[in-house]
């Protein structure tokens, strides 16, 4: 599940991919709204990874001795 946290990194790493003004969304150039869209996506992915870790710990598969 930790691999999910690489998605935002990869999605924002290659700047030439999203370094353009089109397509615009509500007047915002693509460059800005693409980066802004990753904020809730990253929060959602972090939550999913967190829940998967909590579930494993509750089942007795965590890091506790």
mmCIF file of the N, C-alpha and C atoms, coordinates in Angstrom:
data_MODEL
# 
_entry.id   MODEL 
# 
loop_
_atom_site.group_PDB 
_atom_site.id 
_atom_site.type_symbol 
_atom_site.label_atom_id 
_atom_site.label_alt_id 
_atom_site.label_comp_id 
_atom_site.label_asym_id 
_atom_site.label_entity_id 
_atom_site.label_seq_id 
_atom_site.pdbx_PDB_ins_code 
_atom_site.Cartn_x 
_atom_site.Cartn_y 
_atom_site.Cartn_z 
_atom_site.occupancy 
_atom_site.B_iso_or_equiv 
_atom_site.pdbx_formal_charge 
_atom_site.auth_seq_id 
_atom_site.auth_comp_id 
_atom_site.auth_asym_id 
_atom_site.auth_atom_id 
_atom_site.pdbx_PDB_model_num 
ATOM 1   N N  . UNK A 1 1  ? 0.811   -1.202 0.000   1.00 0.00 ? 1  UNK A N  1 
ATOM 2   C CA . UNK A 1 1  ? 0.000   0.000  0.000   1.00 0.00 ? 1  UNK A CA 1 
ATOM 3   C C  . UNK A 1 1  ? 0.855   1.268  0.000   1.00 0.00 ? 1  UNK A C  1 
ATOM 4   N N  . UNK A 1 2  ? 2.058   1.186  0.521   1.00 0.00 ? 2  UNK A N  1 
ATOM 5   C CA . UNK A 1 2  ? 2.929   2.358  0.553   1.00 0.00 ? 2  UNK A CA 1 
ATOM 6   C C  . UNK A 1 2  ? 3.261   2.866  -0.843  1.00 0.00 ? 2  UNK A C  1 
ATOM 7   N N  . UNK A 1 3  ? 3.144   1.998  -1.833  1.00 0.00 ? 3  UNK A N  1 
ATOM 8   C CA . UNK A 1 3  ? 3.437   2.379  -3.216  1.00 0.00 ? 3  UNK A CA 1 
ATOM 9   C C  . UNK A 1 3  ? 2.464   3.466  -3.691  1.00 0.00 ? 3  UNK A C  1 
ATOM 10  N N  . UNK A 1 4  ? 1.272   3.502  -3.123  1.00 0.00 ? 4  UNK A N  1 
ATOM 11  C CA . UNK A 1 4  ? 0.301   4.540  -3.489  1.00 0.00 ? 4  UNK A CA 1 
ATOM 12  C C  . UNK A 1 4  ? 0.846   5.940  -3.231  1.00 0.00 ? 4  UNK A C  1 
ATOM 13  N N  . UNK A 1 5  ? 1.731   6.068  -2.248  1.00 0.00 ? 5  UNK A N  1 
ATOM 14  C CA . UNK A 1 5  ? 2.287   7.382  -1.935  1.00 0.00 ? 5  UNK A CA 1 
ATOM 15  C C  . UNK A 1 5  ? 3.281   7.860  -2.983  1.00 0.00 ? 5  UNK A C  1 
ATOM 16  N N  . UNK A 1 6  ? 3.688   6.981  -3.876  1.00 0.00 ? 6  UNK A N  1 
ATOM 17  C CA . UNK A 1 6  ? 4.572   7.379  -4.970  1.00 0.00 ? 6  UNK A CA 1 
ATOM 18  C C  . UNK A 1 6  ? 3.803   8.059  -6.107  1.00 0.00 ? 6  UNK A C  1 
ATOM 19  N N  . UNK A 1 7  ? 2.510   7.816  -6.196  1.00 0.00 ? 7  UNK A N  1 
ATOM 20  C CA . UNK A 1 7  ? 1.723   8.390  -7.287  1.00 0.00 ? 7  UNK A CA 1 
ATOM 21  C C  . UNK A 1 7  ? 1.781   9.921  -7.345  1.00 0.00 ? 7  UNK A C  1 
ATOM 22  N N  . UNK A 1 8  ? 1.580   10.639 -6.234  1.00 0.00 ? 8  UNK A N  1 
ATOM 23  C CA . UNK A 1 8  ? 1.694   12.098 -6.310  1.00 0.00 ? 8  UNK A CA 1 
ATOM 24  C C  . UNK A 1 8  ? 3.101   12.545 -6.691  1.00 0.00 ? 8  UNK A C  1 
ATOM 25  N N  . UNK A 1 9  ? 4.076   11.851 -6.177  1.00 0.00 ? 9  UNK A N  1 
ATOM 26  C CA . UNK A 1 9  ? 5.460   12.194 -6.502  1.00 0.00 ? 9  UNK A CA 1 
ATOM 27  C C  . UNK A 1 9  ? 5.706   12.056 -7.999  1.00 0.00 ? 9  UNK A C  1 
ATOM 28  N N  . UNK A 1 10 ? 5.276   10.941 -8.562  1.00 0.00 ? 10 UNK A N  1 
ATOM 29  C CA . UNK A 1 10 ? 5.471   10.702 -9.990  1.00 0.00 ? 10 UNK A CA 1 
ATOM 30  C C  . UNK A 1 10 ? 4.611   11.658 -10.817 1.00 0.00 ? 10 UNK A C  1 
ATOM 31  N N  . UNK A 1 11 ? 3.384   11.886 -10.379 1.00 0.00 ? 11 UNK A N  1 
ATOM 32  C CA . UNK A 1 11 ? 2.482   12.768 -11.107 1.00 0.00 ? 11 UNK A CA 1 
ATOM 33  C C  . UNK A 1 11 ? 2.943   14.206 -11.183 1.00 0.00 ? 11 UNK A C  1 
ATOM 34  N N  . UNK A 1 12 ? 3.718   14.636 -10.203 1.00 0.00 ? 12 UNK A N  1 
ATOM 35  C CA . UNK A 1 12 ? 4.193   16.016 -10.180 1.00 0.00 ? 12 UNK A CA 1 
ATOM 36  C C  . UNK A 1 12 ? 5.670   16.150 -10.527 1.00 0.00 ? 12 UNK A C  1 
ATOM 37  N N  . UNK A 1 13 ? 6.350   15.032 -10.700 1.00 0.00 ? 13 UNK A N  1 
ATOM 38  C CA . UNK A 1 13 ? 7.791   15.064 -10.956 1.00 0.00 ? 13 UNK A CA 1 
ATOM 39  C C  . UNK A 1 13 ? 8.127   15.587 -12.342 1.00 0.00 ? 13 UNK A C  1 
ATOM 40  N N  . UNK A 1 14 ? 7.377   15.175 -13.347 1.00 0.00 ? 14 UNK A N  1 
ATOM 41  C CA . UNK A 1 14 ? 7.691   15.516 -14.721 1.00 0.00 ? 14 UNK A CA 1 
ATOM 42  C C  . UNK A 1 14 ? 6.963   16.800 -15.115 1.00 0.00 ? 14 UNK A C  1 
ATOM 43  N N  . UNK A 1 15 ? 7.571   17.931 -14.827 1.00 0.00 ? 15 UNK A N  1 
ATOM 44  C CA . UNK A 1 15 ? 6.953   19.242 -15.022 1.00 0.00 ? 15 UNK A CA 1 
ATOM 45  C C  . UNK A 1 15 ? 6.594   19.520 -16.488 1.00 0.00 ? 15 UNK A C  1 
ATOM 46  N N  . UNK A 1 16 ? 7.409   19.137 -17.474 1.00 0.00 ? 16 UNK A N  1 
ATOM 47  C CA . UNK A 1 16 ? 7.011   19.426 -18.868 1.00 0.00 ? 16 UNK A CA 1 
ATOM 48  C C  . UNK A 1 16 ? 5.659   18.821 -19.258 1.00 0.00 ? 16 UNK A C  1 
ATOM 49  N N  . UNK A 1 17 ? 5.202   17.795 -18.557 1.00 0.00 ? 17 UNK A N  1 
ATOM 50  C CA . UNK A 1 17 ? 3.907   17.198 -18.853 1.00 0.00 ? 17 UNK A CA 1 
ATOM 51  C C  . UNK A 1 17 ? 2.764   18.176 -18.593 1.00 0.00 ? 17 UNK A C  1 
ATOM 52  N N  . UNK A 1 18 ? 2.845   18.933 -17.537 1.00 0.00 ? 18 UNK A N  1 
ATOM 53  C CA . UNK A 1 18 ? 1.743   19.828 -17.183 1.00 0.00 ? 18 UNK A CA 1 
ATOM 54  C C  . UNK A 1 18 ? 2.113   21.302 -17.279 1.00 0.00 ? 18 UNK A C  1 
ATOM 55  N N  . UNK A 1 19 ? 3.213   21.624 -17.934 1.00 0.00 ? 19 UNK A N  1 
ATOM 56  C CA . UNK A 1 19 ? 3.643   23.006 -18.087 1.00 0.00 ? 19 UNK A CA 1 
ATOM 57  C C  . UNK A 1 19 ? 2.981   23.631 -19.322 1.00 0.00 ? 19 UNK A C  1 
ATOM 58  N N  . UNK A 1 20 ? 1.679   23.858 -19.228 1.00 0.00 ? 20 UNK A N  1 
ATOM 59  C CA . UNK A 1 20 ? 0.945   24.496 -20.317 1.00 0.00 ? 20 UNK A CA 1 
ATOM 60  C C  . UNK A 1 20 ? -0.259  25.246 -19.740 1.00 0.00 ? 20 UNK A C  1 
ATOM 61  N N  . UNK A 1 21 ? -0.796  26.124 -20.557 1.00 0.00 ? 21 UNK A N  1 
ATOM 62  C CA . UNK A 1 21 ? -1.943  26.916 -20.109 1.00 0.00 ? 21 UNK A CA 1 
ATOM 63  C C  . UNK A 1 21 ? -3.261  26.243 -20.448 1.00 0.00 ? 21 UNK A C  1 
ATOM 64  N N  . UNK A 1 22 ? -3.243  25.359 -21.413 1.00 0.00 ? 22 UNK A N  1 
ATOM 65  C CA . UNK A 1 22 ? -4.482  24.704 -21.829 1.00 0.00 ? 22 UNK A CA 1 
ATOM 66  C C  . UNK A 1 22 ? -4.442  23.243 -21.447 1.00 0.00 ? 22 UNK A C  1 
ATOM 67  N N  . UNK A 1 23 ? -5.512  22.632 -21.098 1.00 0.00 ? 23 UNK A N  1 
ATOM 68  C CA . UNK A 1 23 ? -6.869  23.178 -21.031 1.00 0.00 ? 23 UNK A CA 1 
ATOM 69  C C  . UNK A 1 23 ? -7.079  23.941 -19.730 1.00 0.00 ? 23 UNK A C  1 
ATOM 70  N N  . UNK A 1 24 ? -7.771  25.038 -19.830 1.00 0.00 ? 24 UNK A N  1 
ATOM 71  C CA . UNK A 1 24 ? -8.086  25.848 -18.645 1.00 0.00 ? 24 UNK A CA 1 
ATOM 72  C C  . UNK A 1 24 ? -9.350  25.305 -17.980 1.00 0.00 ? 24 UNK A C  1 
ATOM 73  N N  . UNK A 1 25 ? -9.410  25.474 -16.676 1.00 0.00 ? 25 UNK A N  1 
ATOM 74  C CA . UNK A 1 25 ? -10.577 25.043 -15.911 1.00 0.00 ? 25 UNK A CA 1 
ATOM 75  C C  . UNK A 1 25 ? -11.012 26.191 -15.016 1.00 0.00 ? 25 UNK A C  1 
ATOM 76  N N  . UNK A 1 26 ? -12.192 26.708 -15.281 1.00 0.00 ? 26 UNK A N  1 
ATOM 77  C CA . UNK A 1 26 ? -12.737 27.857 -14.533 1.00 0.00 ? 26 UNK A CA 1 
ATOM 78  C C  . UNK A 1 26 ? -11.785 29.053 -14.556 1.00 0.00 ? 26 UNK A C  1 
ATOM 79  N N  . UNK A 1 27 ? -11.098 29.223 -15.657 1.00 0.00 ? 27 UNK A N  1 
ATOM 80  C CA . UNK A 1 27 ? -10.180 30.345 -15.813 1.00 0.00 ? 27 UNK A CA 1 
ATOM 81  C C  . UNK A 1 27 ? -8.769  30.091 -15.316 1.00 0.00 ? 27 UNK A C  1 
ATOM 82  N N  . UNK A 1 28 ? -8.538  28.947 -14.692 1.00 0.00 ? 28 UNK A N  1 
ATOM 83  C CA . UNK A 1 28 ? -7.199  28.621 -14.211 1.00 0.00 ? 28 UNK A CA 1 
ATOM 84  C C  . UNK A 1 28 ? -6.449  27.826 -15.270 1.00 0.00 ? 28 UNK A C  1 
ATOM 85  N N  . UNK A 1 29 ? -5.208  28.206 -15.570 1.00 0.00 ? 29 UNK A N  1 
ATOM 86  C CA . UNK A 1 29 ? -4.424  27.432 -16.524 1.00 0.00 ? 29 UNK A CA 1 
ATOM 87  C C  . UNK A 1 29 ? -4.180  26.007 -16.013 1.00 0.00 ? 29 UNK A C  1 
ATOM 88  N N  . UNK A 1 30 ? -3.958  25.106 -16.930 1.00 0.00 ? 30 UNK A N  1 
ATOM 89  C CA . UNK A 1 30 ? -3.736  23.696 -16.603 1.00 0.00 ? 30 UNK A CA 1 
ATOM 90  C C  . UNK A 1 30 ? -2.625  23.534 -15.568 1.00 0.00 ? 30 UNK A C  1 
ATOM 91  N N  . UNK A 1 31 ? -1.552  24.310 -15.716 1.00 0.00 ? 31 UNK A N  1 
ATOM 92  C CA . UNK A 1 31 ? -0.415  24.212 -14.809 1.00 0.00 ? 31 UNK A CA 1 
ATOM 93  C C  . UNK A 1 31 ? -0.843  24.332 -13.353 1.00 0.00 ? 31 UNK A C  1 
ATOM 94  N N  . UNK A 1 32 ? -1.752  25.248 -13.053 1.00 0.00 ? 32 UNK A N  1 
ATOM 95  C CA . UNK A 1 32 ? -2.168  25.474 -11.672 1.00 0.00 ? 32 UNK A CA 1 
ATOM 96  C C  . UNK A 1 32 ? -3.203  24.467 -11.186 1.00 0.00 ? 32 UNK A C  1 
ATOM 97  N N  . UNK A 1 33 ? -4.237  24.222 -12.000 1.00 0.00 ? 33 UNK A N  1 
ATOM 98  C CA . UNK A 1 33 ? -5.278  23.329 -11.490 1.00 0.00 ? 33 UNK A CA 1 
ATOM 99  C C  . UNK A 1 33 ? -4.816  21.889 -11.443 1.00 0.00 ? 33 UNK A C  1 
ATOM 100 N N  . UNK A 1 34 ? -3.866  21.502 -12.283 1.00 0.00 ? 34 UNK A N  1 
ATOM 101 C CA . UNK A 1 34 ? -3.321  20.146 -12.212 1.00 0.00 ? 34 UNK A CA 1 
ATOM 102 C C  . UNK A 1 34 ? -2.613  19.933 -10.868 1.00 0.00 ? 34 UNK A C  1 
ATOM 103 N N  . UNK A 1 35 ? -1.781  20.896 -10.470 1.00 0.00 ? 35 UNK A N  1 
ATOM 104 C CA . UNK A 1 35 ? -1.086  20.790 -9.190  1.00 0.00 ? 35 UNK A CA 1 
ATOM 105 C C  . UNK A 1 35 ? -2.067  20.849 -8.021  1.00 0.00 ? 35 UNK A C  1 
ATOM 106 N N  . UNK A 1 36 ? -3.036  21.724 -8.125  1.00 0.00 ? 36 UNK A N  1 
ATOM 107 C CA . UNK A 1 36 ? -4.018  21.855 -7.055  1.00 0.00 ? 36 UNK A CA 1 
ATOM 108 C C  . UNK A 1 36 ? -4.878  20.597 -6.929  1.00 0.00 ? 36 UNK A C  1 
ATOM 109 N N  . UNK A 1 37 ? -5.144  19.936 -8.023  1.00 0.00 ? 37 UNK A N  1 
ATOM 110 C CA . UNK A 1 37 ? -5.937  18.701 -7.983  1.00 0.00 ? 37 UNK A CA 1 
ATOM 111 C C  . UNK A 1 37 ? -5.220  17.600 -7.212  1.00 0.00 ? 37 UNK A C  1 
ATOM 112 N N  . UNK A 1 38 ? -3.903  17.640 -7.192  1.00 0.00 ? 38 UNK A N  1 
ATOM 113 C CA . UNK A 1 38 ? -3.148  16.618 -6.470  1.00 0.00 ? 38 UNK A CA 1 
ATOM 114 C C  . UNK A 1 38 ? -3.252  16.754 -4.954  1.00 0.00 ? 38 UNK A C  1 
ATOM 115 N N  . UNK A 1 39 ? -3.658  17.901 -4.452  1.00 0.00 ? 39 UNK A N  1 
ATOM 116 C CA . UNK A 1 39 ? -3.770  18.086 -3.002  1.00 0.00 ? 39 UNK A CA 1 
ATOM 117 C C  . UNK A 1 39 ? -4.820  17.141 -2.408  1.00 0.00 ? 39 UNK A C  1 
ATOM 118 N N  . UNK A 1 40 ? -6.078  17.146 -2.881  1.00 0.00 ? 40 UNK A N  1 
ATOM 119 C CA . UNK A 1 40 ? -7.035  16.192 -2.308  1.00 0.00 ? 40 UNK A CA 1 
ATOM 120 C C  . UNK A 1 40 ? -6.731  14.748 -2.695  1.00 0.00 ? 40 UNK A C  1 
ATOM 121 N N  . UNK A 1 41 ? -6.166  14.543 -3.870  1.00 0.00 ? 41 UNK A N  1 
ATOM 122 C CA . UNK A 1 41 ? -5.802  13.176 -4.277  1.00 0.00 ? 41 UNK A CA 1 
ATOM 123 C C  . UNK A 1 41 ? -4.753  12.615 -3.325  1.00 0.00 ? 41 UNK A C  1 
ATOM 124 N N  . UNK A 1 42 ? -3.754  13.424 -3.003  1.00 0.00 ? 42 UNK A N  1 
ATOM 125 C CA . UNK A 1 42 ? -2.700  12.987 -2.090  1.00 0.00 ? 42 UNK A CA 1 
ATOM 126 C C  . UNK A 1 42 ? -3.268  12.736 -0.698  1.00 0.00 ? 42 UNK A C  1 
ATOM 127 N N  . UNK A 1 43 ? -4.173  13.592 -0.248  1.00 0.00 ? 43 UNK A N  1 
ATOM 128 C CA . UNK A 1 43 ? -4.802  13.387 1.063   1.00 0.00 ? 43 UNK A CA 1 
ATOM 129 C C  . UNK A 1 43 ? -5.577  12.075 1.075   1.00 0.00 ? 43 UNK A C  1 
ATOM 130 N N  . UNK A 1 44 ? -6.308  11.791 0.017   1.00 0.00 ? 44 UNK A N  1 
ATOM 131 C CA . UNK A 1 44 ? -7.071  10.548 -0.075  1.00 0.00 ? 44 UNK A CA 1 
ATOM 132 C C  . UNK A 1 44 ? -6.145  9.325  -0.078  1.00 0.00 ? 44 UNK A C  1 
ATOM 133 N N  . UNK A 1 45 ? -5.071  9.398  -0.842  1.00 0.00 ? 45 UNK A N  1 
ATOM 134 C CA . UNK A 1 45 ? -4.130  8.279  -0.886  1.00 0.00 ? 45 UNK A CA 1 
ATOM 135 C C  . UNK A 1 45 ? -3.453  8.063  0.469   1.00 0.00 ? 45 UNK A C  1 
ATOM 136 N N  . UNK A 1 46 ? -3.115  9.158  1.141   1.00 0.00 ? 46 UNK A N  1 
ATOM 137 C CA . UNK A 1 46 ? -2.506  9.049  2.467   1.00 0.00 ? 46 UNK A CA 1 
ATOM 138 C C  . UNK A 1 46 ? -3.473  8.409  3.451   1.00 0.00 ? 46 UNK A C  1 
ATOM 139 N N  . UNK A 1 47 ? -4.745  8.772  3.374   1.00 0.00 ? 47 UNK A N  1 
ATOM 140 C CA . UNK A 1 47 ? -5.775  8.197  4.236   1.00 0.00 ? 47 UNK A CA 1 
ATOM 141 C C  . UNK A 1 47 ? -5.925  6.701  3.972   1.00 0.00 ? 47 UNK A C  1 
ATOM 142 N N  . UNK A 1 48 ? -5.917  6.315  2.708   1.00 0.00 ? 48 UNK A N  1 
ATOM 143 C CA . UNK A 1 48 ? -6.030  4.897  2.354   1.00 0.00 ? 48 UNK A CA 1 
ATOM 144 C C  . UNK A 1 48 ? -4.853  4.105  2.909   1.00 0.00 ? 48 UNK A C  1 
ATOM 145 N N  . UNK A 1 49 ? -3.654  4.635  2.764   1.00 0.00 ? 49 UNK A N  1 
ATOM 146 C CA . UNK A 1 49 ? -2.469  3.948  3.294   1.00 0.00 ? 49 UNK A CA 1 
ATOM 147 C C  . UNK A 1 49 ? -2.528  3.884  4.813   1.00 0.00 ? 49 UNK A C  1 
ATOM 148 N N  . UNK A 1 50 ? -2.968  4.949  5.448   1.00 0.00 ? 50 UNK A N  1 
ATOM 149 C CA . UNK A 1 50 ? -3.102  4.966  6.904   1.00 0.00 ? 50 UNK A CA 1 
ATOM 150 C C  . UNK A 1 50 ? -4.092  3.908  7.375   1.00 0.00 ? 50 UNK A C  1 
ATOM 151 N N  . UNK A 1 51 ? -5.251  3.847  6.730   1.00 0.00 ? 51 UNK A N  1 
ATOM 152 C CA . UNK A 1 51 ? -6.248  2.854  7.122   1.00 0.00 ? 51 UNK A CA 1 
ATOM 153 C C  . UNK A 1 51 ? -5.751  1.434  6.913   1.00 0.00 ? 51 UNK A C  1 
ATOM 154 N N  . UNK A 1 52 ? -4.997  1.209  5.872   1.00 0.00 ? 52 UNK A N  1 
ATOM 155 C CA . UNK A 1 52 ? -4.480  -0.138 5.637   1.00 0.00 ? 52 UNK A CA 1 
ATOM 156 C C  . UNK A 1 52 ? -3.476  -0.512 6.727   1.00 0.00 ? 52 UNK A C  1 
ATOM 157 N N  . UNK A 1 53 ? -2.726  0.450  7.212   1.00 0.00 ? 53 UNK A N  1 
ATOM 158 C CA . UNK A 1 53 ? -1.783  0.198  8.301   1.00 0.00 ? 53 UNK A CA 1 
ATOM 159 C C  . UNK A 1 53 ? -2.493  -0.026 9.618   1.00 0.00 ? 53 UNK A C  1 
ATOM 160 N N  . UNK A 1 54 ? -3.531  0.746  9.889   1.00 0.00 ? 54 UNK A N  1 
ATOM 161 C CA . UNK A 1 54 ? -4.305  0.582  11.116  1.00 0.00 ? 54 UNK A CA 1 
ATOM 162 C C  . UNK A 1 54 ? -4.997  -0.775 11.136  1.00 0.00 ? 54 UNK A C  1 
ATOM 163 N N  . UNK A 1 55 ? -5.519  -1.192 10.016  1.00 0.00 ? 55 UNK A N  1 
ATOM 164 C CA . UNK A 1 55 ? -6.199  -2.485 9.934   1.00 0.00 ? 55 UNK A CA 1 
ATOM 165 C C  . UNK A 1 55 ? -5.212  -3.617 10.231  1.00 0.00 ? 55 UNK A C  1 
ATOM 166 N N  . UNK A 1 56 ? -4.014  -3.503 9.696   1.00 0.00 ? 56 UNK A N  1 
ATOM 167 C CA . UNK A 1 56 ? -3.004  -4.532 9.946   1.00 0.00 ? 56 UNK A CA 1 
ATOM 168 C C  . UNK A 1 56 ? -2.591  -4.592 11.400  1.00 0.00 ? 56 UNK A C  1 
ATOM 169 N N  . UNK A 1 57 ? -2.486  -3.442 12.052  1.00 0.00 ? 57 UNK A N  1 
ATOM 170 C CA . UNK A 1 57 ? -2.099  -3.418 13.463  1.00 0.00 ? 57 UNK A CA 1 
ATOM 171 C C  . UNK A 1 57 ? -3.188  -3.994 14.346  1.00 0.00 ? 57 UNK A C  1 
ATOM 172 N N  . UNK A 1 58 ? -4.439  -3.715 14.012  1.00 0.00 ? 58 UNK A N  1 
ATOM 173 C CA . UNK A 1 58 ? -5.538  -4.246 14.808  1.00 0.00 ? 58 UNK A CA 1 
ATOM 174 C C  . UNK A 1 58 ? -5.633  -5.757 14.688  1.00 0.00 ? 58 UNK A C  1 
ATOM 175 N N  . UNK A 1 59 ? -5.214  -6.300 13.578  1.00 0.00 ? 59 UNK A N  1 
ATOM 176 C CA . UNK A 1 59 ? -5.270  -7.737 13.359  1.00 0.00 ? 59 UNK A CA 1 
ATOM 177 C C  . UNK A 1 59 ? -4.054  -8.449 13.970  1.00 0.00 ? 59 UNK A C  1 
ATOM 178 N N  . UNK A 1 60 ? -3.149  -7.675 14.570  1.00 0.00 ? 60 UNK A N  1 
ATOM 179 C CA . UNK A 1 60 ? -1.981  -8.271 15.189  1.00 0.00 ? 60 UNK A CA 1 
ATOM 180 C C  . UNK A 1 60 ? -0.781  -8.423 14.271  1.00 0.00 ? 60 UNK A C  1 
ATOM 181 N N  . UNK A 1 61 ? -0.773  -7.639 13.167  1.00 0.00 ? 61 UNK A N  1 
ATOM 182 C CA . UNK A 1 61 ? 0.337   -7.734 12.235  1.00 0.00 ? 61 UNK A CA 1 
ATOM 183 C C  . UNK A 1 61 ? 1.164   -6.461 12.223  1.00 0.00 ? 61 UNK A C  1 
ATOM 184 N N  . UNK A 1 62 ? 1.103   -5.669 13.254  1.00 0.00 ? 62 UNK A N  1 
ATOM 185 C CA . UNK A 1 62 ? 1.796   -4.398 13.301  1.00 0.00 ? 62 UNK A CA 1 
ATOM 186 C C  . UNK A 1 62 ? 3.227   -4.543 13.789  1.00 0.00 ? 62 UNK A C  1 
ATOM 187 N N  . UNK A 1 63 ? 3.799   -3.400 14.169  1.00 0.00 ? 63 UNK A N  1 
ATOM 188 C CA . UNK A 1 63 ? 5.184   -3.362 14.614  1.00 0.00 ? 63 UNK A CA 1 
ATOM 189 C C  . UNK A 1 63 ? 5.344   -3.604 16.104  1.00 0.00 ? 63 UNK A C  1 
ATOM 190 N N  . UNK A 1 64 ? 4.260   -3.809 16.816  1.00 0.00 ? 64 UNK A N  1 
ATOM 191 C CA . UNK A 1 64 ? 4.360   -4.004 18.244  1.00 0.00 ? 64 UNK A CA 1 
ATOM 192 C C  . UNK A 1 64 ? 5.057   -5.324 18.553  1.00 0.00 ? 64 UNK A C  1 
ATOM 193 N N  . UNK A 1 65 ? 5.836   -5.348 19.646  1.00 0.00 ? 65 UNK A N  1 
ATOM 194 C CA . UNK A 1 65 ? 6.534   -6.604 19.999  1.00 0.00 ? 65 UNK A CA 1 
ATOM 195 C C  . UNK A 1 65 ? 5.601   -7.661 20.551  1.00 0.00 ? 65 UNK A C  1 
# 
